Amino acid sequence: MEWLKDFSNNYANAVTAFAAIGAFVLAWRTLAYLKREYLAKYRPYVVPLVTAVPVQMDAGDTKFHVVIQPVNVGPHPCNIKVSEIRLRIGDESFPGSDQHDWVLIGTNGLGFNFDGGFITQVGIQHIREARYSQNRVELTFTLGMRSMENKNESTKKFLYEIEVRGEFPTVVYRPDLIR
């Protein structure tokens, strides 16, 4: 009967050890879930708004200034960086002015405008006459987003097509054309 008594003592210790391990795993999973929810709450939510603004020149000529305006739609401020700006008018490619520093952007729609380049009447005329192999205007850039605590950082590449065949340009987000 000694072996039954020994088995009973070891069995109780094993059950206690498994219960302690189970409680530890449950506590660890709960903390991991809470951390993930906390970080998701402070993750930056930024949407870039691209517009083509008409600019009158001296000779009565009109150019269109392409402007990138990142808008923070999240509940907390964040840092952004716009880089790799490239304006393609037909077969010609023009680099934009890259931003090298992180910029703080608030939550009330206030932000910065970044220069995407200019579309001249010559480029518009060449597109309307189909002189290029690709007869469209594209704006590509990379938007970097970072939370205030520097814990959530992400980058995303954007491509906008600017339709200039009408009287006023129309800007359309085209994720399907990103190379």
Order of alpha helices (4+ residues) and beta strands (2+ residues): alpha-beta-beta-beta-beta-beta-beta-alpha-beta-beta-beta
